[in-house]
């Protein structure tokens, strides 16, 4: 099937500028590598260059582009009338997908708090479809599983359910609600940052378990575009739901599952970079997977 529109401009010409806000992301463009970053970040999450002094910019919103039928290439995993699932455009694992709703525009997860009951239903729908993709397109692929995962013979479906994780970022890289799903192991470049930080940083990444818990309280929260996410964390801390506690659990699981499943071999790489220190064997960096 051909896309309905070749460009964002042709879509707006036909549909009108009332959709323009749906088609833009607010970002900080890294001076060094050019990556677009969430506009509250202090450093580029690709090359770690400081973003201090970088002016707010805008990029095309690929996710709403998919929904509105604008020509944009992506590796599609699943689609129906309400959900679209595709590979993450900046994968940090071989199994790293995004699930988005297609019938409603929701810039980011904060807005689910305006109607927590419906927000929870939507997240659960995305969760169901995301797990379906992981199970049928990855775990049922024996060639993929034997290549990327270690010692899987005794693992059950319930074991795998406990090994992947899901969640949302704020600010997002693309301003349409998307639930990320990731099954470790991480690619080496992503795991390189793990000793000092999560692949998905504290304060920005919200584990699905936390989101479901706060939504299950059925306490609407007055969200505006400028509402700081910290105020949401503080509010629900007072309700007995600690963001830090849920994030710590996520962090422990992230690292534990990577170590359990990682199956990379030296022959998977073209070379290594060795840092010349007394503990140089601990500072090997593989490249060109």
C-alpha beads as a LAMMPS data file, in Angstrom:
LAMMPS data file: protein, C-alpha beads

289 atoms
288 bonds

1 atom types
1 bond types

-500.0 500.0 xlo xhi
-500.0 500.0 ylo yhi
-500.0 500.0 zlo zhi

Masses

1 110.0

Atoms # bond

1 1 1 0.000 0.000 0.000
2 1 1 1.342 3.414 -0.964
3 1 1 1.380 6.205 1.633
4 1 1 -1.347 8.818 1.215
5 1 1 1.074 11.752 1.371
6 1 1 4.615 12.104 0.100
7 1 1 5.689 14.823 2.523
8 1 1 4.597 16.617 5.675
9 1 1 4.020 19.753 3.591
10 1 1 1.606 18.006 1.222
11 1 1 -0.318 16.639 4.213
12 1 1 -0.696 20.112 5.752
13 1 1 -1.698 21.660 2.433
14 1 1 -4.580 19.227 2.142
15 1 1 -5.583 18.824 5.798
16 1 1 -4.852 22.273 7.172
17 1 1 -2.467 23.756 9.710
18 1 1 -4.546 22.610 12.692
19 1 1 -2.465 19.419 12.572
20 1 1 0.893 21.172 12.511
21 1 1 1.505 20.839 16.255
22 1 1 1.007 17.075 15.910
23 1 1 3.808 16.871 13.367
24 1 1 6.593 18.538 15.337
25 1 1 8.942 17.461 18.113
26 1 1 10.556 19.933 20.498
27 1 1 14.247 19.033 20.618
28 1 1 17.776 20.160 21.330
29 1 1 20.056 19.369 18.392
30 1 1 23.531 18.266 19.437
31 1 1 26.233 20.565 18.048
32 1 1 28.682 17.674 17.703
33 1 1 26.816 14.676 16.297
34 1 1 23.564 16.298 15.154
35 1 1 21.292 13.979 17.150
36 1 1 17.972 15.407 18.298
37 1 1 17.562 15.124 22.069
38 1 1 14.718 15.569 24.507
39 1 1 14.531 19.265 25.290
40 1 1 15.134 18.874 29.036
41 1 1 18.342 16.846 28.680
42 1 1 21.633 18.343 29.843
43 1 1 23.864 16.299 27.516
44 1 1 23.432 14.444 24.232
45 1 1 22.355 10.866 24.903
46 1 1 24.411 9.636 21.961
47 1 1 27.807 11.378 22.218
48 1 1 27.385 12.939 25.702
49 1 1 28.304 16.458 24.506
50 1 1 26.868 19.228 26.699
51 1 1 23.620 20.770 25.448
52 1 1 24.081 23.944 27.479
53 1 1 23.186 26.994 25.415
54 1 1 21.563 25.016 22.601
55 1 1 18.395 26.729 21.380
56 1 1 15.099 24.863 21.249
57 1 1 14.483 23.422 17.804
58 1 1 11.929 21.266 16.014
59 1 1 12.046 18.085 13.970
60 1 1 9.419 16.179 12.015
61 1 1 7.356 13.833 14.162
62 1 1 7.866 10.475 12.477
63 1 1 5.363 8.666 14.697
64 1 1 2.382 10.864 13.833
65 1 1 3.642 10.759 10.260
66 1 1 3.140 6.982 10.295
67 1 1 -0.398 7.439 11.611
68 1 1 -1.395 10.131 9.107
69 1 1 -0.056 8.221 6.122
70 1 1 2.978 10.379 5.382
71 1 1 5.779 8.618 3.531
72 1 1 8.387 7.483 6.052
73 1 1 10.336 4.224 6.172
74 1 1 10.343 1.999 9.236
75 1 1 10.494 -1.711 10.058
76 1 1 6.857 -2.518 10.785
77 1 1 6.102 -5.293 13.290
78 1 1 2.323 -5.094 13.782
79 1 1 -0.654 -2.925 12.907
80 1 1 -4.383 -2.865 13.452
81 1 1 -6.922 -0.038 13.610
82 1 1 -5.810 1.045 17.084
83 1 1 -2.136 0.091 17.501
84 1 1 1.032 0.382 15.424
85 1 1 4.274 -1.395 16.428
86 1 1 7.677 -0.966 14.809
87 1 1 11.381 -1.271 15.560
88 1 1 12.879 1.573 17.552
89 1 1 14.808 3.888 15.248
90 1 1 17.750 3.990 17.688
91 1 1 17.777 0.382 18.841
92 1 1 19.954 -0.444 21.846
93 1 1 18.978 -4.128 21.699
94 1 1 18.144 -6.517 18.882
95 1 1 14.631 -6.679 20.353
96 1 1 13.662 -3.023 20.906
97 1 1 10.226 -1.980 19.656
98 1 1 7.692 0.824 20.116
99 1 1 3.913 0.582 20.343
100 1 1 1.802 3.665 19.614
101 1 1 -1.953 4.338 19.610
102 1 1 -3.333 5.375 16.220
103 1 1 -6.759 6.803 17.100
104 1 1 -5.718 9.526 19.517
105 1 1 -2.939 12.112 19.668
106 1 1 -1.194 12.050 23.065
107 1 1 2.122 13.958 23.080
108 1 1 3.569 12.073 26.063
109 1 1 2.623 9.854 28.997
110 1 1 1.835 12.743 31.379
111 1 1 -1.458 13.360 29.567
112 1 1 -2.711 9.904 30.530
113 1 1 -3.180 11.363 34.025
114 1 1 -5.999 13.607 32.791
115 1 1 -8.160 10.482 32.548
116 1 1 -6.327 7.742 34.451
117 1 1 -8.977 5.066 33.936
118 1 1 -8.880 5.362 30.155
119 1 1 -5.132 5.929 30.259
120 1 1 -4.608 2.621 32.043
121 1 1 -6.780 0.784 29.513
122 1 1 -4.723 2.246 26.682
123 1 1 -1.398 1.260 28.257
124 1 1 -2.648 -2.266 28.885
125 1 1 -3.691 -2.552 25.240
126 1 1 -0.240 -1.415 24.090
127 1 1 1.355 -3.817 26.577
128 1 1 -0.674 -6.757 25.261
129 1 1 0.233 -6.080 21.633
130 1 1 3.887 -5.417 22.432
131 1 1 4.283 -8.719 24.245
132 1 1 2.538 -10.471 21.348
133 1 1 5.201 -9.098 18.981
134 1 1 8.074 -10.111 21.250
135 1 1 6.681 -13.611 21.624
136 1 1 5.738 -14.320 18.003
137 1 1 8.434 -12.421 16.086
138 1 1 11.444 -12.888 18.339
139 1 1 11.058 -15.716 20.848
140 1 1 9.452 -18.082 18.333
141 1 1 12.341 -17.426 15.936
142 1 1 14.837 -20.114 16.937
143 1 1 17.616 -18.719 14.760
144 1 1 17.306 -15.279 16.359
145 1 1 17.035 -16.738 19.846
146 1 1 20.120 -18.940 19.531
147 1 1 22.133 -16.022 18.164
148 1 1 21.242 -13.352 20.717
149 1 1 20.186 -15.188 23.894
150 1 1 22.185 -17.563 26.076
151 1 1 21.013 -20.781 27.752
152 1 1 17.347 -20.572 26.802
153 1 1 16.471 -24.270 26.730
154 1 1 14.798 -24.314 30.140
155 1 1 13.135 -20.896 29.893
156 1 1 9.342 -20.737 29.803
157 1 1 7.002 -18.088 28.432
158 1 1 6.535 -16.746 31.959
159 1 1 10.312 -16.510 32.382
160 1 1 10.557 -14.385 29.255
161 1 1 7.694 -12.179 30.417
162 1 1 9.800 -11.327 33.437
163 1 1 12.890 -10.611 31.351
164 1 1 11.734 -7.827 29.052
165 1 1 10.861 -4.383 30.290
166 1 1 8.670 -1.572 29.019
167 1 1 8.146 2.094 29.733
168 1 1 7.942 5.652 28.430
169 1 1 10.337 8.591 28.306
170 1 1 9.663 12.202 29.195
171 1 1 10.524 14.231 27.326
172 1 1 10.105 11.828 24.427
173 1 1 12.181 11.907 21.281
174 1 1 8.948 11.707 19.259
175 1 1 5.860 13.526 20.542
176 1 1 3.311 10.767 20.272
177 1 1 2.780 8.423 23.194
178 1 1 4.927 5.358 22.616
179 1 1 5.497 2.451 24.928
180 1 1 9.010 1.077 24.485
181 1 1 9.663 -2.650 24.851
182 1 1 13.177 -3.973 25.243
183 1 1 14.456 -7.489 25.760
184 1 1 18.148 -7.618 26.727
185 1 1 20.954 -8.160 25.992
186 1 1 21.999 -4.676 25.001
187 1 1 24.229 -3.861 22.098
188 1 1 27.782 -3.290 23.386
189 1 1 27.762 0.475 22.809
190 1 1 24.655 0.771 24.997
191 1 1 25.954 -1.550 27.698
192 1 1 29.121 0.555 27.862
193 1 1 27.207 3.202 29.855
194 1 1 25.570 0.695 32.201
195 1 1 28.166 0.749 35.033
196 1 1 27.388 4.414 35.700
197 1 1 23.834 4.878 34.447
198 1 1 20.837 3.138 32.985
199 1 1 20.379 2.984 29.246
200 1 1 17.140 4.821 30.065
201 1 1 18.070 7.518 32.555
202 1 1 16.576 8.188 35.967
203 1 1 13.984 10.938 35.915
204 1 1 13.368 10.602 32.196
205 1 1 12.371 6.942 31.877
206 1 1 9.176 5.738 33.564
207 1 1 8.873 1.966 33.961
208 1 1 5.531 0.566 32.864
209 1 1 5.029 -0.853 36.359
210 1 1 5.154 2.683 37.800
211 1 1 2.806 4.098 35.169
212 1 1 0.234 1.361 35.732
213 1 1 0.395 1.829 39.485
214 1 1 -0.178 5.596 39.457
215 1 1 -2.962 5.284 36.885
216 1 1 -4.631 2.540 38.934
217 1 1 -5.097 5.052 41.772
218 1 1 -7.647 6.882 39.580
219 1 1 -6.370 10.281 40.718
220 1 1 -6.570 12.786 37.848
221 1 1 -3.646 15.194 37.663
222 1 1 -3.953 18.596 35.913
223 1 1 -1.357 18.317 33.150
224 1 1 -0.377 21.285 30.973
225 1 1 2.371 21.364 28.319
226 1 1 4.705 23.070 30.797
227 1 1 3.957 20.742 33.737
228 1 1 7.329 19.470 35.044
229 1 1 7.486 15.720 35.373
230 1 1 9.122 16.168 38.802
231 1 1 5.874 17.619 40.150
232 1 1 4.079 14.444 39.090
233 1 1 6.654 12.250 40.812
234 1 1 6.363 14.342 43.975
235 1 1 2.564 14.170 43.972
236 1 1 2.478 10.394 43.710
237 1 1 5.296 10.025 46.231
238 1 1 2.819 11.537 48.687
239 1 1 0.285 8.882 47.649
240 1 1 2.771 6.144 48.559
241 1 1 4.051 5.410 45.039
242 1 1 7.763 6.184 44.912
243 1 1 9.190 6.807 41.459
244 1 1 12.715 6.162 42.741
245 1 1 11.723 2.796 44.204
246 1 1 10.179 1.657 40.915
247 1 1 13.131 2.989 38.955
248 1 1 15.624 1.201 41.200
249 1 1 13.769 -2.066 40.603
250 1 1 13.907 -1.407 36.873
251 1 1 17.631 -0.664 37.004
252 1 1 18.402 -3.881 38.873
253 1 1 16.309 -5.914 36.442
254 1 1 17.875 -4.233 33.408
255 1 1 21.377 -5.202 34.484
256 1 1 20.466 -8.634 35.821
257 1 1 18.689 -9.656 32.609
258 1 1 21.521 -8.402 30.409
259 1 1 24.054 -10.496 32.316
260 1 1 21.745 -13.503 32.236
261 1 1 21.044 -13.402 28.490
262 1 1 24.092 -11.803 26.859
263 1 1 25.485 -14.021 24.121
264 1 1 27.919 -11.790 22.204
265 1 1 31.070 -13.508 20.992
266 1 1 34.436 -12.055 20.008
267 1 1 33.924 -13.181 16.416
268 1 1 30.824 -10.960 16.199
269 1 1 33.117 -7.926 16.012
270 1 1 35.776 -6.604 13.663
271 1 1 38.012 -5.326 16.438
272 1 1 38.391 -3.953 19.931
273 1 1 39.700 -0.734 21.410
274 1 1 41.738 -1.277 24.574
275 1 1 42.204 1.577 27.025
276 1 1 45.806 1.600 28.260
277 1 1 45.350 1.366 32.014
278 1 1 46.567 -1.104 34.681
279 1 1 43.180 -2.809 34.344
280 1 1 43.064 -2.639 30.568
281 1 1 41.293 -5.987 30.204
282 1 1 38.353 -4.363 31.969
283 1 1 38.337 -1.489 29.469
284 1 1 37.976 -3.287 26.154
285 1 1 35.514 -1.669 23.759
286 1 1 34.251 -3.787 20.880
287 1 1 33.264 -2.027 17.662
288 1 1 31.732 -2.600 14.225
289 1 1 29.238 -5.313 15.047

Bonds

1 1 1 2
2 1 2 3
3 1 3 4
4 1 4 5
5 1 5 6
6 1 6 7
7 1 7 8
8 1 8 9
9 1 9 10
10 1 10 11
11 1 11 12
12 1 12 13
13 1 13 14
14 1 14 15
15 1 15 16
16 1 16 17
17 1 17 18
18 1 18 19
19 1 19 20
20 1 20 21
21 1 21 22
22 1 22 23
23 1 23 24
24 1 24 25
25 1 25 26
26 1 26 27
27 1 27 28
28 1 28 29
29 1 29 30
30 1 30 31
31 1 31 32
32 1 32 33
33 1 33 34
34 1 34 35
35 1 35 36
36 1 36 37
37 1 37 38
38 1 38 39
39 1 39 40
40 1 40 41
41 1 41 42
42 1 42 43
43 1 43 44
44 1 44 45
45 1 45 46
46 1 46 47
47 1 47 48
48 1 48 49
49 1 49 50
50 1 50 51
51 1 51 52
52 1 52 53
53 1 53 54
54 1 54 55
55 1 55 56
56 1 56 57
57 1 57 58
58 1 58 59
59 1 59 60
60 1 60 61
61 1 61 62
62 1 62 63
63 1 63 64
64 1 64 65
65 1 65 66
66 1 66 67
67 1 67 68
68 1 68 69
69 1 69 70
70 1 70 71
71 1 71 72
72 1 72 73
73 1 73 74
74 1 74 75
75 1 75 76
76 1 76 77
77 1 77 78
78 1 78 79
79 1 79 80
80 1 80 81
81 1 81 82
82 1 82 83
83 1 83 84
84 1 84 85
85 1 85 86
86 1 86 87
87 1 87 88
88 1 88 89
89 1 89 90
90 1 90 91
91 1 91 92
92 1 92 93
93 1 93 94
94 1 94 95
95 1 95 96
96 1 96 97
97 1 97 98
98 1 98 99
99 1 99 100
100 1 100 101
101 1 101 102
102 1 102 103
103 1 103 104
104 1 104 105
105 1 105 106
106 1 106 107
107 1 107 108
108 1 108 109
109 1 109 110
110 1 110 111
111 1 111 112
112 1 112 113
113 1 113 114
114 1 114 115
115 1 115 116
116 1 116 117
117 1 117 118
118 1 118 119
119 1 119 120
120 1 120 121
121 1 121 122
122 1 122 123
123 1 123 124
124 1 124 125
125 1 125 126
126 1 126 127
127 1 127 128
128 1 128 129
129 1 129 130
130 1 130 131
131 1 131 132
132 1 132 133
133 1 133 134
134 1 134 135
135 1 135 136
136 1 136 137
137 1 137 138
138 1 138 139
139 1 139 140
140 1 140 141
141 1 141 142
142 1 142 143
143 1 143 144
144 1 144 145
145 1 145 146
146 1 146 147
147 1 147 148
148 1 148 149
149 1 149 150
150 1 150 151
151 1 151 152
152 1 152 153
153 1 153 154
154 1 154 155
155 1 155 156
156 1 156 157
157 1 157 158
158 1 158 159
159 1 159 160
160 1 160 161
161 1 161 162
162 1 162 163
163 1 163 164
164 1 164 165
165 1 165 166
166 1 166 167
167 1 167 168
168 1 168 169
169 1 169 170
170 1 170 171
171 1 171 172
172 1 172 173
173 1 173 174
174 1 174 175
175 1 175 176
176 1 176 177
177 1 177 178
178 1 178 179
179 1 179 180
180 1 180 181
181 1 181 182
182 1 182 183
183 1 183 184
184 1 184 185
185 1 185 186
186 1 186 187
187 1 187 188
188 1 188 189
189 1 189 190
190 1 190 191
191 1 191 192
192 1 192 193
193 1 193 194
194 1 194 195
195 1 195 196
196 1 196 197
197 1 197 198
198 1 198 199
199 1 199 200
200 1 200 201
201 1 201 202
202 1 202 203
203 1 203 204
204 1 204 205
205 1 205 206
206 1 206 207
207 1 207 208
208 1 208 209
209 1 209 210
210 1 210 211
211 1 211 212
212 1 212 213
213 1 213 214
214 1 214 215
215 1 215 216
216 1 216 217
217 1 217 218
218 1 218 219
219 1 219 220
220 1 220 221
221 1 221 222
222 1 222 223
223 1 223 224
224 1 224 225
225 1 225 226
226 1 226 227
227 1 227 228
228 1 228 229
229 1 229 230
230 1 230 231
231 1 231 232
232 1 232 233
233 1 233 234
234 1 234 235
235 1 235 236
236 1 236 237
237 1 237 238
238 1 238 239
239 1 239 240
240 1 240 241
241 1 241 242
242 1 242 243
243 1 243 244
244 1 244 245
245 1 245 246
246 1 246 247
247 1 247 248
248 1 248 249
249 1 249 250
250 1 250 251
251 1 251 252
252 1 252 253
253 1 253 254
254 1 254 255
255 1 255 256
256 1 256 257
257 1 257 258
258 1 258 259
259 1 259 260
260 1 260 261
261 1 261 262
262 1 262 263
263 1 263 264
264 1 264 265
265 1 265 266
266 1 266 267
267 1 267 268
268 1 268 269
269 1 269 270
270 1 270 271
271 1 271 272
272 1 272 273
273 1 273 274
274 1 274 275
275 1 275 276
276 1 276 277
277 1 277 278
278 1 278 279
279 1 279 280
280 1 280 281
281 1 281 282
282 1 282 283
283 1 283 284
284 1 284 285
285 1 285 286
286 1 286 287
287 1 287 288
288 1 288 289
